[in-house]
Amino acid sequence: MTDQESPRTPRFRGIATRYPWISSIAVAVAQLVGSNGAARNQTGRVHLDALAYVLLLAGPAMLPLRHRLPVFVAAGTAAVAGAYLALGYPYGPVFLSVVVAFFAAIGAGRRRAVLIIAGVVYAGELLVGQWLYRWLPPEGDGPSSWMAASGIAAWLLAVLAGAELFRSRRERIARERREREEAENRRADEERLRIARELHDVLAHSISVINVQAGVALALMDDHPEQARTALTTIKAASKEALGEVRQVLSTLRAPGDAPRSPAPGLDRLPELAEQAAGAGLKVDITTTGTRFPLPPGADLAAFRIIQEALTNIVRHSGSRAARVRLGYGPEGVELSVDDDGPSSQRPEGDGSGGGNGLLGMRERAAALGGTVEAGPRPGGGFRVLARLPSGAAGTVAGATEEEGR
């Protein structure tokens, strides 16, 4: 199985952890069947009796506890296997439970304890094979050869190395899974932030227009009902536009694969934006310098939203009834400026260079594209918002924001 297929591994490992008795039964069956088969070819060893079967089952009986008591199970299975061989029973898969216990203990991070247990096991094998064999069954057994002792040492080292590789791979899979989850959480947070920013920009602009026109309609309703009707018509159009854009933003929460309902707004809709501002009593003059070129969807949307937020701030916080929007296209990107001549003292605290929510959203949009936004009072009075969006960097994040149209 490749690392790309590893998401299936935690599921099976979870089953093994939750139901450890399943694998324990399999180990018990393997030890019983394998030892009976091995005994047929080892006539010089002690025949399997009731004690032998008890020892063969004792190791697997401890395995269900290997995740809660890894060191105890590793030591216990090693002791049972050592006692089985010391009593002269046939060689066979009695060490299978020891292997499983060692893997579990090293996987739990108990490497030092397992090394000590393995050392004790090997020392016990040497002790029995070179000295205690005289008093242990089977009768007439001689000392074990150093070749056999070397084979046991190599076997223990192979088991320890395999357990260490198993632990490393499992930790890598767990780390990759955590990284994937963190990346998904980051993408979800960024998407929530993007939607919140879009909703703020749409609602702040439209509600500001509605608020101004509602005040005009209330003031004119008694004496000039026809003029009040014009204000109410503007309110209806602004609310319809706001509902459409809110629906468009929230449509990103639909199931993937649905077709976009409408394209994301861009600089080609500046005339509509100026018309809406005019309905709120703000005259907008738009000028363009340089050779105009199409911006990537993300940069086009960001430019539109920055201008929209700047005009909304003028409507809400400035005494000026005129604004100037300038678009400057150059080899390094596009520069946007929105100026008004109203007294800056009418703006709420935090709308200067420190930034409120609106200016913070502008700066976040520009920063996501590698650009900047500067905002503050003009030397001759009024307020200016100046944004620079690099054309090269804009394209690199276009895909992250073009989902606005879905």
Residue, then its C-alpha position, 0 to 999 in steps of 0.5 A: m500500500t502506498d502512502q496515498e492509500s494510507p487513509r485506510t490504515p487508521r481505520f484498520r488500526g482502530i479496529a485492531t486497537r478497539y478489538p485486540w482479542i481478534s488478533s489474539i485469537a489468530v495468534a493463539v490458533a497459529q501457535l497451537v497449529g504450528s507447534n503441533g506441526a513442528a512437534r512431528n519433526q522434533t522427536g528429540r524434544v518433550h512431547l506436547d502435554a497439558l502444560a505445553y498447551v497452557l503455555l502456548l495459550a498464555g502468551p496470546a491470552m495477554l495480547p488483548l492488554r498490549h495497548r494498555l499495558p505494553v511493557f507488562v505484555a512484552a515481558g509476560t509473553a517473553a517469559v512464557a515463551g522462555a519457559y516453554l523452550a526451557l522445559g524442552y518443548p518443540y521449537g515452533p511459532v511460540f515466539l509469535s505472541v512475543v513478536v506482536a507484543f514487541f511491535a505493540a510496545i515499541g509502537a507505544g514508544r516503550r523502546r528502552a523497555v523492549l530492548i531490556i526485555a530482549g536482552v534478558v531473553y537472549a541472556g536467558e537463552l544463553l544461560v539455558g543453552q550453555w549451562l542449565y541444559r544439564w538439569l532441564p529436559p529433555e534428558g541427554d540434551g547437549p549445549s547449544s551451538w554458538m551458531a544457534a545463539s547467533g541465529i537467535a540474536a539475529w532474529l531478535l535484532a530483526v524483530l526489533a528493527g521491524a518493530e521500529l520501522f512499523r512505529s516510524r511508518r505509523e507515526r509518519i502516517a499519523r503526522e501526514r493525516r494531522e497535516r491534511e486535517e490542519a490544511e483542511n481546517r486552514r482552507a475552511d477558515e480562509e473560506r469563512l473569512r472570505i465569505a465574511r469579507e464579501l458579505h461585509d462589503v456587499l451589505a455595508h455598501s447596499i445598506s448605506v445606500i438604503n439608509v441614506q435614501a430612507g432618510v431622504a424618503l422620510a424627509l420628503m414623504d409629506d411635502h414632496p411625495e414624488q421625490a420620495r417615490t424616487a428615493l424608495t425606487t432607489i432603495k428597492a433597486a439597492s436591496k435587490e442588488a444586495l440580495g443578488e450579491v448575497r445569494q451569489v456569495l452564499s452559493t459557494l456553500r452549495a455542493p461542489g459541481d453546481a454551475p455558477r449562477s453569475p460571474a463575480p463582480g469586477l471593474d467592468r461594473l464600476p458604472e453600476l457602482a457609480e450609479q448606486a452611489a449617485g442614488a445615495g447622493l454621491k457623484v462619482d467621477i471615474t478616470t482611467t490612465g494607461t493601457r487597460f488590460p484584463l485582470p485575473p478574476g481574483a484581482d478584478l474582484a478585489a479591485f471592485r470591492i476596494i473601490q466599493e468599500a471606499l465609496t461606502n465609507i464616503v457615503r457613511h462618514s464624509g460630508s462630501r457629495a463628490a468622489r473621484v476614482r482613478l484607475g492607473y494601469g502600468p507594467e507593474g499592475v494597477e493602482l486605484s485611488v478614491d478621493d473625496d473632499g469631505p472633512s476627515s474629522q467626520r470619519p469615526e475613529g479607526d477609519g484612518s491609517g489604523g483601519g476599521n473592519g472595512l479598511l482591514g478587509m481592503r488590506e487583507r484583499a490586497a495583501a492576499l494578492g501581494g499588493t498594498v492599501e494605504a488610507g488616510p486624510r489628504p493634506g488639503g482636506g478630505f480622505r484618500v484610499l490608495a491601493r496597488l495590485p501587482s499584475g504578476a502576483a494577482g494571477t497566483v491567487a486568482g483561483a482562490t478567489e474566483e470561487e466567488g462566482r460559484 
